[in-house]
Amino acid sequence: MERALAGATSGVLFVLAIIEATRKYHIGNTMTVQTRDGWEDVGDYIILHGANWGGAFILFIFAIIAFWYSISKRDSVKKN
């Protein structure tokens, strides 16, 4: 069952990566500042032309991990 769920998750992530890579627009910010616990957007949100390649790459990596998990053979029988 877990292999089927991982396979379905992998398929969904691949589709989302393709959709993200073929988008015509994405939203960006004009300015960010570093705070003590990370980065914070302080500028205006603007619409940018082109795909968000960073998001597409991350989705693709997670899809590969889920696909690997779905095809890997594991011993699912509990041993006492």
N, CA, C and O atoms as a GROMACS GRO file, in nm:
protein
  320
    1MET      N    1   0.081  -0.119   0.000
    1MET     CA    2   0.000   0.000   0.000
    1MET      C    3   0.086   0.126   0.000
    1MET      O    4   0.057   0.222  -0.072
    2GLU      N    5   0.193   0.126   0.081
    2GLU     CA    6   0.276   0.246   0.087
    2GLU      C    7   0.349   0.270  -0.045
    2GLU      O    8   0.377   0.385  -0.080
    3ARG      N    9   0.381   0.163  -0.118
    3ARG     CA   10   0.446   0.181  -0.248
    3ARG      C   11   0.350   0.244  -0.348
    3ARG      O   12   0.391   0.326  -0.430
    4ALA      N   13   0.223   0.207  -0.343
    4ALA     CA   14   0.124   0.266  -0.433
    4ALA      C   15   0.103   0.413  -0.401
    4ALA      O   16   0.093   0.496  -0.492
    5LEU      N   17   0.096   0.446  -0.273
    5LEU     CA   18   0.081   0.587  -0.234
    5LEU      C   19   0.203   0.670  -0.274
    5LEU      O   20   0.190   0.783  -0.319
    6ALA      N   21   0.321   0.613  -0.258
    6ALA     CA   22   0.443   0.684  -0.298
    6ALA      C   23   0.447   0.702  -0.449
    6ALA      O   24   0.491   0.806  -0.498
    7GLY      N   25   0.401   0.602  -0.523
    7GLY     CA   26   0.396   0.614  -0.669
    7GLY      C   27   0.297   0.720  -0.713
    7GLY      O   28   0.326   0.797  -0.805
    8ALA      N   29   0.181   0.725  -0.649
    8ALA     CA   30   0.081   0.827  -0.683
    8ALA      C   31   0.133   0.966  -0.647
    8ALA      O   32   0.114   1.061  -0.722
    9THR      N   33   0.199   0.977  -0.532
    9THR     CA   34   0.258   1.105  -0.492
    9THR      C   35   0.365   1.148  -0.592
    9THR      O   36   0.375   1.266  -0.627
   10SER      N   37   0.445   1.053  -0.637
   10SER     CA   38   0.548   1.084  -0.736
   10SER      C   39   0.486   1.136  -0.865
   10SER      O   40   0.536   1.233  -0.923
   11GLY      N   41   0.379   1.072  -0.909
   11GLY     CA   42   0.312   1.118  -1.031
   11GLY      C   43   0.257   1.258  -1.018
   11GLY      O   44   0.270   1.340  -1.110
   12VAL      N   45   0.195   1.287  -0.905
   12VAL     CA   46   0.141   1.421  -0.882
   12VAL      C   47   0.253   1.524  -0.879
   12VAL      O   48   0.239   1.633  -0.936
   13LEU      N   49   0.364   1.492  -0.813
   13LEU     CA   50   0.475   1.586  -0.806
   13LEU      C   51   0.538   1.610  -0.943
   13LEU      O   52   0.578   1.722  -0.974
   14PHE      N   53   0.548   1.504  -1.027
   14PHE     CA   54   0.599   1.523  -1.163
   14PHE      C   55   0.509   1.615  -1.243
   14PHE      O   56   0.557   1.703  -1.314
   15VAL      N   57   0.378   1.596  -1.231
   15VAL     CA   58   0.283   1.682  -1.304
   15VAL      C   59   0.295   1.826  -1.255
   15VAL      O   60   0.296   1.919  -1.336
   16LEU      N   61   0.304   1.846  -1.124
   16LEU     CA   62   0.319   1.982  -1.071
   16LEU      C   63   0.451   2.046  -1.116
   16LEU      O   64   0.456   2.166  -1.142
   17ALA      N   65   0.558   1.966  -1.125
   17ALA     CA   66   0.685   2.020  -1.173
   17ALA      C   67   0.675   2.064  -1.318
   17ALA      O   68   0.730   2.167  -1.356
   18ILE      N   69   0.605   1.986  -1.400
   18ILE     CA   70   0.587   2.023  -1.541
   18ILE      C   71   0.502   2.148  -1.552
   18ILE      O   72   0.533   2.238  -1.631
   19ILE      N   73   0.396   2.156  -1.474
   19ILE     CA   74   0.311   2.276  -1.476
   19ILE      C   75   0.390   2.398  -1.432
   19ILE      O   76   0.378   2.505  -1.492
   20GLU      N   77   0.471   2.383  -1.329
   20GLU     CA   78   0.551   2.495  -1.279
   20GLU      C   79   0.655   2.538  -1.383
   20GLU      O   80   0.683   2.657  -1.397
   21ALA      N   81   0.712   2.442  -1.456
   21ALA     CA   82   0.815   2.474  -1.555
   21ALA      C   83   0.757   2.537  -1.681
   21ALA      O   84   0.830   2.603  -1.755
   22THR      N   85   0.629   2.518  -1.708
   22THR     CA   86   0.569   2.572  -1.830
   22THR      C   87   0.480   2.693  -1.805
   22THR      O   88   0.410   2.737  -1.896
   23ARG      N   89   0.482   2.746  -1.686
   23ARG     CA   90   0.402   2.865  -1.657
   23ARG      C   91   0.455   2.986  -1.732
   23ARG      O   92   0.575   2.997  -1.758
   24LYS      N   93   0.366   3.075  -1.765
   24LYS     CA   94   0.406   3.197  -1.835
   24LYS      C   95   0.440   3.309  -1.737
   24LYS      O   96   0.513   3.402  -1.772
   25TYR      N   97   0.387   3.301  -1.616
   25TYR     CA   98   0.409   3.406  -1.516
   25TYR      C   99   0.430   3.343  -1.379
   25TYR      O  100   0.382   3.232  -1.353
   26HIS      N  101   0.499   3.412  -1.293
   26HIS     CA  102   0.507   3.375  -1.152
   26HIS      C  103   0.522   3.503  -1.069
   26HIS      O  104   0.551   3.610  -1.124
   27ILE      N  105   0.502   3.492  -0.940
   27ILE     CA  106   0.504   3.608  -0.852
   27ILE      C  107   0.639   3.616  -0.782
   27ILE      O  108   0.690   3.517  -0.730
   28GLY      N  109   0.696   3.735  -0.782
   28GLY     CA  110   0.822   3.760  -0.715
   28GLY      C  111   0.811   3.882  -0.626
   28GLY      O  112   0.705   3.945  -0.617
   29ASN      N  113   0.920   3.915  -0.560
   29ASN     CA  114   0.922   4.030  -0.471
   29ASN      C  115   1.036   4.121  -0.511
   29ASN      O  116   1.140   4.076  -0.559
   30THR      N  117   1.016   4.251  -0.490
   30THR     CA  118   1.118   4.348  -0.533
   30THR      C  119   1.233   4.362  -0.435
   30THR      O  120   1.341   4.408  -0.473
   31MET      N  121   1.213   4.323  -0.309
   31MET     CA  122   1.320   4.342  -0.211
   31MET      C  123   1.303   4.246  -0.093
   31MET      O  124   1.192   4.224  -0.045
   32THR      N  125   1.414   4.189  -0.048
   32THR     CA  126   1.415   4.105   0.072
   32THR      C  127   1.527   4.153   0.164
   32THR      O  128   1.627   4.208   0.119
   33VAL      N  129   1.507   4.132   0.293
   33VAL     CA  130   1.610   4.166   0.391
   33VAL      C  131   1.635   4.043   0.478
   33VAL      O  132   1.547   3.959   0.497
   34GLN      N  133   1.757   4.037   0.531
   34GLN     CA  134   1.790   3.926   0.619
   34GLN      C  135   1.761   3.965   0.763
   34GLN      O  136   1.806   4.068   0.812
   35THR      N  137   1.683   3.879   0.829
   35THR     CA  138   1.654   3.898   0.971
   35THR      C  139   1.734   3.797   1.050
   35THR      O  140   1.810   3.719   0.993
   36ARG      N  141   1.716   3.796   1.181
   36ARG     CA  142   1.795   3.703   1.262
   36ARG      C  143   1.755   3.558   1.242
   36ARG      O  144   1.832   3.467   1.274
   37ASP      N  145   1.635   3.534   1.188
   37ASP     CA  146   1.591   3.395   1.170
   37ASP      C  147   1.563   3.361   1.023
   37ASP      O  148   1.493   3.263   0.996
   38GLY      N  149   1.615   3.438   0.930
   38GLY     CA  150   1.597   3.404   0.789
   38GLY      C  151   1.579   3.528   0.703
   38GLY      O  152   1.628   3.636   0.735
   39TRP      N  153   1.507   3.510   0.593
   39TRP     CA  154   1.483   3.619   0.498
   39TRP      C  155   1.337   3.661   0.505
   39TRP      O  156   1.248   3.578   0.526
   40GLU      N  157   1.313   3.790   0.486
   40GLU     CA  158   1.178   3.842   0.490
   40GLU      C  159   1.156   3.934   0.370
   40GLU      O  160   1.241   4.016   0.337
   41ASP      N  161   1.039   3.918   0.305
   41ASP     CA  162   1.003   4.004   0.193
   41ASP      C  163   0.954   4.137   0.245
   41ASP      O  164   0.862   4.142   0.327
   42VAL      N  165   1.015   4.246   0.198
   42VAL     CA  166   0.973   4.379   0.241
   42VAL      C  167   0.929   4.465   0.123
   42VAL      O  168   0.875   4.574   0.143
   43GLY      N  169   0.951   4.418   0.003
   43GLY     CA  170   0.914   4.495  -0.115
   43GLY      C  171   0.773   4.464  -0.161
   43GLY      O  172   0.693   4.405  -0.088
   44ASP      N  173   0.745   4.505  -0.282
   44ASP     CA  174   0.614   4.480  -0.342
   44ASP      C  175   0.615   4.348  -0.416
   44ASP      O  176   0.717   4.309  -0.474
   45TYR      N  177   0.502   4.279  -0.414
   45TYR     CA  178   0.487   4.158  -0.493
   45TYR      C  179   0.454   4.198  -0.636
   45TYR      O  180   0.364   4.278  -0.661
   46ILE      N  181   0.529   4.142  -0.731
   46ILE     CA  182   0.509   4.176  -0.871
   46ILE      C  183   0.495   4.048  -0.953
   46ILE      O  184   0.539   3.940  -0.911
   47ILE      N  185   0.434   4.060  -1.068
   47ILE     CA  186   0.419   3.947  -1.160
   47ILE      C  187   0.539   3.947  -1.254
   47ILE      O  188   0.566   4.046  -1.321
   48LEU      N  189   0.610   3.835  -1.259
   48LEU     CA  190   0.728   3.822  -1.343
   48LEU      C  191   0.698   3.726  -1.458
   48LEU      O  192   0.625   3.629  -1.441
   49HIS      N  193   0.754   3.755  -1.573
   49HIS     CA  194   0.736   3.668  -1.689
   49HIS      C  195   0.829   3.548  -1.678
   49HIS      O  196   0.941   3.559  -1.628
   50GLY      N  197   0.782   3.434  -1.724
   50GLY     CA  198   0.863   3.314  -1.725
   50GLY      C  199   0.831   3.222  -1.609
   50GLY      O  200   0.756   3.255  -1.518
   51ALA      N  201   0.891   3.106  -1.617
   51ALA     CA  202   0.866   3.002  -1.517
   51ALA      C  203   0.950   3.025  -1.392
   51ALA      O  204   1.052   3.094  -1.395
   52ASN      N  205   0.905   2.967  -1.282
   52ASN     CA  206   0.981   2.968  -1.158
   52ASN      C  207   1.065   2.841  -1.157
   52ASN      O  208   1.020   2.736  -1.110
   53TRP      N  209   1.187   2.850  -1.208
   53TRP     CA  210   1.269   2.731  -1.225
   53TRP      C  211   1.314   2.671  -1.093
   53TRP      O  212   1.335   2.550  -1.084
   54GLY      N  213   1.330   2.752  -0.991
   54GLY     CA  214   1.368   2.699  -0.860
   54GLY      C  215   1.260   2.609  -0.802
   54GLY      O  216   1.289   2.500  -0.752
   55GLY      N  217   1.136   2.654  -0.809
   55GLY     CA  218   1.024   2.573  -0.761
   55GLY      C  219   1.006   2.446  -0.842
   55GLY      O  220   0.975   2.341  -0.787
   56ALA      N  221   1.024   2.456  -0.974
   56ALA     CA  222   1.011   2.338  -1.060
   56ALA      C  223   1.119   2.237  -1.028
   56ALA      O  224   1.093   2.116  -1.026
   57PHE      N  225   1.242   2.284  -1.004
   57PHE     CA  226   1.352   2.194  -0.971
   57PHE      C  227   1.328   2.122  -0.839
   57PHE      O  228   1.353   2.002  -0.829
   58ILE      N  229   1.280   2.194  -0.739
   58ILE     CA  230   1.254   2.132  -0.609
   58ILE      C  231   1.142   2.028  -0.620
   58ILE      O  232   1.153   1.920  -0.562
   59LEU      N  233   1.036   2.060  -0.694
   59LEU     CA  234   0.928   1.962  -0.714
   59LEU      C  235   0.980   1.839  -0.787
   59LEU      O  236   0.941   1.727  -0.754
   60PHE      N  237   1.067   1.860  -0.885
   60PHE     CA  238   1.123   1.748  -0.960
   60PHE      C  239   1.209   1.659  -0.870
   60PHE      O  240   1.202   1.536  -0.880
   61ILE      N  241   1.289   1.718  -0.783
   61ILE     CA  242   1.372   1.640  -0.690
   61ILE      C  243   1.285   1.558  -0.595
   61ILE      O  244   1.312   1.441  -0.572
   62PHE      N  245   1.179   1.621  -0.539
   62PHE     CA  246   1.089   1.546  -0.451
   62PHE      C  247   1.016   1.435  -0.526
   62PHE      O  248   0.990   1.330  -0.469
   63ALA      N  249   0.984   1.458  -0.653
   63ALA     CA  250   0.919   1.354  -0.733
   63ALA      C  251   1.013   1.236  -0.754
   63ALA      O  252   0.970   1.121  -0.749
   64ILE      N  253   1.141   1.264  -0.778
   64ILE     CA  254   1.238   1.156  -0.795
   64ILE      C  255   1.253   1.077  -0.665
   64ILE      O  256   1.261   0.954  -0.668
   65ILE      N  257   1.256   1.146  -0.552
   65ILE     CA  258   1.268   1.077  -0.423
   65ILE      C  259   1.146   0.989  -0.398
   65ILE      O  260   1.160   0.875  -0.354
   66ALA      N  261   1.026   1.040  -0.427
   66ALA     CA  262   0.904   0.961  -0.408
   66ALA      C  263   0.901   0.843  -0.503
   66ALA      O  264   0.857   0.734  -0.466
   67PHE      N  265   0.948   0.863  -0.627
   67PHE     CA  266   0.952   0.753  -0.724
   67PHE      C  267   1.050   0.646  -0.678
   67PHE      O  268   1.019   0.526  -0.685
   68TRP      N  269   1.167   0.687  -0.630
   68TRP     CA  270   1.264   0.590  -0.579
   68TRP      C  271   1.206   0.512  -0.461
   68TRP      O  272   1.225   0.391  -0.451
   69TYR      N  273   1.137   0.582  -0.373
   69TYR     CA  274   1.076   0.515  -0.258
   69TYR      C  275   0.970   0.415  -0.302
   69TYR      O  276   0.954   0.310  -0.240
   70SER      N  277   0.897   0.447  -0.409
   70SER     CA  278   0.790   0.357  -0.454
   70SER      C  279   0.844   0.233  -0.523
   70SER      O  280   0.779   0.128  -0.520
   71ILE      N  281   0.962   0.240  -0.586
   71ILE     CA  282   1.014   0.122  -0.655
   71ILE      C  283   1.115   0.044  -0.573
   71ILE      O  284   1.153  -0.066  -0.613
   72SER      N  285   1.159   0.098  -0.461
   72SER     CA  286   1.257   0.026  -0.380
   72SER      C  287   1.189  -0.089  -0.307
   72SER      O  288   1.076  -0.077  -0.259
   73LYS      N  289   1.260  -0.199  -0.300
   73LYS     CA  290   1.207  -0.317  -0.233
   73LYS      C  291   1.243  -0.310  -0.086
   73LYS      O  292   1.360  -0.295  -0.048
   74ARG      N  293   1.140  -0.322  -0.004
   74ARG     CA  294   1.160  -0.321   0.140
   74ARG      C  295   1.089  -0.443   0.200
   74ARG      O  296   0.989  -0.491   0.146
   75ASP      N  297   1.143  -0.490   0.308
   75ASP     CA  298   1.080  -0.601   0.377
   75ASP      C  299   0.971  -0.545   0.468
   75ASP      O  300   1.000  -0.488   0.573
   76SER      N  301   0.845  -0.561   0.426
   76SER     CA  302   0.735  -0.503   0.503
   76SER      C  303   0.677  -0.600   0.605
   76SER      O  304   0.581  -0.566   0.674
   77VAL      N  305   0.734  -0.719   0.615
   77VAL     CA  306   0.686  -0.817   0.713
   77VAL      C  307   0.759  -0.790   0.845
   77VAL      O  308   0.881  -0.778   0.848
   78LYS      N  309   0.682  -0.782   0.952
   78LYS     CA  310   0.743  -0.757   1.082
   78LYS      C  311   0.810  -0.884   1.132
   78LYS      O  312   0.753  -0.993   1.128
   79LYS      N  313   0.932  -0.868   1.179
   79LYS     CA  314   1.006  -0.980   1.235
   79LYS      C  315   1.014  -0.962   1.385
   79LYS      O  316   1.047  -0.853   1.433
   80ASN      N  317   0.985  -1.066   1.458
   80ASN     CA  318   0.991  -1.059   1.605
   80ASN      C  319   1.125  -1.102   1.656
   80ASN      O  320   1.147  -1.103   1.777
   0.00000   0.00000   0.00000
